[in-house]
Amino acid sequence: MVRLRWAVLGGWLVLAAVAILFTPPVSTGGLSGLVAVDSPPVQTEIRSFQRFGFPLLSRVAVVQRDPDGLSPLTQAEAVARAAATTQRQYDDTGPILGAIPIPNTGGVFPGSRENGTTIITLLFIPPNVGLNTQYAAAQRFAESHFGPEDAVVGVTGTLPARAAQGEVVEGSIKTVEMATLAAVLLVVGLAFRSVVAPLIALVTAGIAALVMLDLVGWLGWLLDVAVPTEVGPLLVALLLGVVTDYVVFYLFALRRELMAGHDRLIAARRATRSTTVIVVVAGLTVAAGTGVLLVAESPLFHAFGPGMALAVLVGLAVAVTLVPALLAILGPYAFWPGRHDRVPGQAARAARERRDRRTQWLVRRKPAAIVLTLGVLVLAVAALPARHLGLGLSFVSSLPADDQVRQAAVAARAGFADGIVSPTVLLLERPGITQDRSALDRLQRMLADRPGIAGVVGPADQPVPDELGLVLSRDGSAARYLLVLDSLPLGASGIGTLSSLRADLPRLLSEVGLSGVTAGLAGDTAVAADIVGQTTSDLERIIVATLVVNLLMLMLFLRALAAPVCLLLLNVLALAATLGLATLLFDTVLNHDGLTFYVPFAVAVLLVALGSDYNIFTVGQVWHEARTRPMRDAVVIALPVSARAVGTAAVILATSFGLLALVPLRPFAEIAFTMSVGVLLDALFLRSLLMPALLALLGDAAGWPGLRRRPPAGAELQRVGVPV
């Protein structure tokens, strides 16, 4: 790369220009990207429509609310407006097929908190209509057919929430990119006291981001795979953080070679040779570690896994080709206006001596045992809250407080119950079931008495006329109930309530005397329960695949078994501590109803993979020294060498993920916190304290069975890997 430096630079600039000029078509995922069409809740909803000829569920609604009470005229107009919409009397409703108004007046809807203050008009739109099209049609309907006197709060529902999330992400991604690049400039500039070194990181990360996003977009378009809105910012944060880390290691290597007195090209060659192998192994480890999400059955993980692996591979390709070329072109000017040959001052030498003394104390057997024991205990205590980790889907509740979709949902919950925006349908099927009215009524009362259910609409509310067919089918073969929960329908509590009901349904049907009945649950909470259940069932496969892949990469690189197993166990313990702290913050302190379902799993894969990445950089240096001296001496020599580089890289990576909090959606705040804490915990606690103590206690046995000590040949061997 040093010899072809100008060709390499020109080639990447051309690719970046192509990425700018040829932007792929945009595709975003809705609920279809999260759940399979053949899932039980979706099939139950389809059968409910087929049995009754009219849906009982809607994922788009217009909310009217006046805390002082809606006038009788306003309530009557809501009924007339819905009837006119259903009878197609309006020519501007677009894909809206019908509407049903639900008032909280006079106990019409059970479980309502207030009386006469709120009306929800459910809009029914074919599911094959696009997400944004449905949202836009509902907004036009609200603007065209409601006036100021109707007290409209806004349009809400899971589909508008997903559309609003996409708008928020699209509006925030540039801010995240700019803030991350600014942070990279600052951290790298301070680390090297240079204005040129940050520009190297900026150019490398910018080109990698352009190429990666373009490649992901085109692949999604060619394969007809919708890219979920959650993926884009996460890929950007991962790519910018990893690429900058690799740039930092190359810069440390170049500065070491220049300080040794080599000229520009020789220093660039030596820095490239000593760093590229470790960077490649580390990058492939992260890519393989994230790619294991392919073993999951969840559609979202199938987008996350390859996307993150592709981001790392693109960043790796740019880092190992473009960075050596830039270093060869710039040479010592990469550190301008600082001096690459500057002799450390007295303060710097004193600080280095203190670090050396701490390391020498740490590798003694007794201090090492104490530090390792206390460190493991601290991580174990921090991990305890993770036992109560709950999972949910935060669509509406994750939106910013001033978002219209969320405000409309809050207004609806204030007038009815927390679950009103996303009710659940219980469908019962059996020939002649509508004749068992007493049993159906008893079941309705039992459902209404269950904890977690605020109200039930069912056969007991349709005494006559049966021919309406709203909850009792015209052919007598089906009955259905509309259940409203008393908690957020997509939160961990709501999902738990419905999962409990699903498990108890056979017993409830038997108690009321309904035999031979096929029962099914439909609605957003049922879908969410299915998604969380599928995600949880993926857990075992993801954990096994992640550990096996990372263990194999460490074993191949270190040619040992003992150390990789122990280091990986420390990584897992640090991950558990990170998830415990996240559960404590979001569930206990902030009172969120569970973490977003995909966050713990995506974070787990990333942190274990990145932990192996740092293992390669740090332990690889120790391994090189341990080939010619005892393990404890190797740790004393190698740890100060890698500490500053790894610490700088960790700060950059944690900052890159932490800035995801600029996206004002709850899942990104959760990812920002867990990833930042996890990266810093791994690099500054595990690498600085527990890893040296562990290797000191294991001694030469850490390299079993492959590492063999050999006497140095003549002068002290040059160190390779992570530079000073």
QUISULDA-V279802 format. One record per run of one state. SS is the DSSP state (H for helix, E for strand, L for the rest). FROM is the first residue (numbers start at 1). TO is the last residue. If there is no record, write none. Layout:
{{SS	FROM	TO} {SS	FROM	TO}}
This chain:
{{L	1	4} {H	5	21} {L	22	27} {E	28	28} {L	29	30} {H	31	33} {L	34	39} {H	40	52} {L	53	59} {E	60	65} {L	66	71} {H	72	86} {L	87	95} {E	96	103} {L	104	117} {E	118	125} {L	126	130} {H	131	145} {L	146	147} {H	148	150} {L	151	151} {E	152	156} {L	157	157} {H	158	192} {L	193	193} {E	194	194} {L	195	195} {H	196	222} {L	223	226} {E	227	227} {L	228	228} {H	229	259} {L	260	263} {H	264	295} {L	296	298} {H	299	335} {L	336	336} {E	337	337} {L	338	345} {H	346	362} {L	363	364} {H	365	388} {L	389	390} {E	391	392} {L	393	403} {H	404	415} {L	416	419} {H	420	422} {L	423	423} {E	424	429} {L	430	432} {H	433	435} {L	436	436} {H	437	448} {L	449	452} {E	453	457} {L	458	458} {H	459	461} {L	462	465} {H	466	468} {L	469	471} {E	472	472} {L	473	477} {E	478	485} {L	486	491} {H	492	512} {L	513	517} {E	518	523} {H	524	558} {L	559	561} {H	562	589} {L	590	594} {E	595	596} {L	597	598} {H	599	626} {L	627	630} {H	631	662} {L	663	665} {H	666	703} {L	704	724}}
